[in-house]
Amino acid sequence: MRSLFLKIFLSYWVALALFFVLAIIVTITLRQRGEFAAWEARQNAVLSEAVQTYEQAGQPELRRYLDDLHDSQHVRAFLFDDHGQELSSRPVPHWAESVARGAMPPPHDLWQRFAPSPFRRITLAASSGRHYTAVVMLPPGPIGPGGIPGMGVFIGIVSSGLVCYLLARYLTSPIVRLRAATQKLAAGDLSARAGKPGSRGGDEIAELVRDFDVMAERLETSVKAQARLLTDISHELRSPLARLNVALALARQRTGPGAESALDRIDLEANRLNDLIGELLTIARLEAGDDSRQKLPIHMAEMLQEICSDADFEAQSRNCSVNGVIGCDPVVIGSPTLLHSAIENVVRNGTRYTREGTAVEVCLERADTTIQHEAIIRVADSGPGVPEESLSKIFRPFYRIDDARGRQTGGVGLGLAITDRVVRLHGGTVHAENRSEGGLVVEIRLPATPAQPDIAGLKEAAPEIEEHAT
């Protein structure tokens, strides 16, 4: 039982139900003991009068006397002689015969186990010298047969259960809201709050909820300020970069061939800076959860074929190739531009680090289950791979395993970070692992639409089916 609500509810309910039942038992027991004590104070006088009535007026008067005693005081009494013969000639129940022999009947139910025994056996000596035995069953009161307070106990337990339910709901509702807000915050919704508007609770849980809201508000402000700063800096860098490109073009026109190599270097670094600014802007938008782009159905086979063709052309400079293994055409709903960039980053990353003369394998598969449909893209290279401790870090912004290698290949550690955020923005997952034969494989899983039947193939096969049927 892991639910705090159930723990509070059941523990309070069981405790209240036990207290209620015990209170009833104690109250009834003490009350009945008082009633029995009052009877025992005058039982000798009443029974002596019954013996006297029998000896003076005979059996009919004794029977009338015992009937009046039952009607007025609800006491059932029987009078036996020395031979065990009942003297009023009334039907004798089994309990009376057992008590007359000295054997007390066992309790019939749970309530009678906690109450004093209602049976009495009294031996009387008359003035005539004869001995009599009186058997008495005192009034059962509220716990006897037909008088068990079952309805009262049921109402009490149900009422206590309702009170405990409301109490448990009141105590756990802030925690439920806090848990839901925490899950939203962990999923990237920085506007999640746990407190209700206008709530003024002053207990410890309410203080915890308010502290959480303050923390979430400061976190949202900090993240938005960081993203805004990154965006503003990136935009501000674009203006001097544009002027630098203009100045570079003018310098090419006014200088001779001797400065051409230096100008080419400036042009290369300016282009890298321009690419870096573009990637920073993309990261800033994705970190802010920018989902404003129009989402369209994307045929992944066509997109992947185009990416492989472009990457294969670029890889020829390193005597490498890119092989696309496309055996299906899953459809993914998303932004074509973002997904194209995300997959292209992984493929180009593979072409950078794969060994010369090897090929980067790009595989497209489809996984359909009763629960979900996925498009699976695997990009495998034959490079040096990644240390195991760095596999979970390569999708972080600006993370590079080797700074020298990063500068050599021109990367700054943003390509895989962009891929990770784009894939998560589309509800998918991405992870990397080393290949046993050497190299790295990156797997991207994206939610796909359910597979549709091949309508064209069915239309082509329809005449043959009809001809075969005829």
Summary of the structure (lengths in Angstrom):
residues: 470
radius of gyration: 46.4
end to end distance: 65.2
largest distance: 156.0
contacts: 1299
relative contact order: 0.06
helix: 58%
strand: 14%
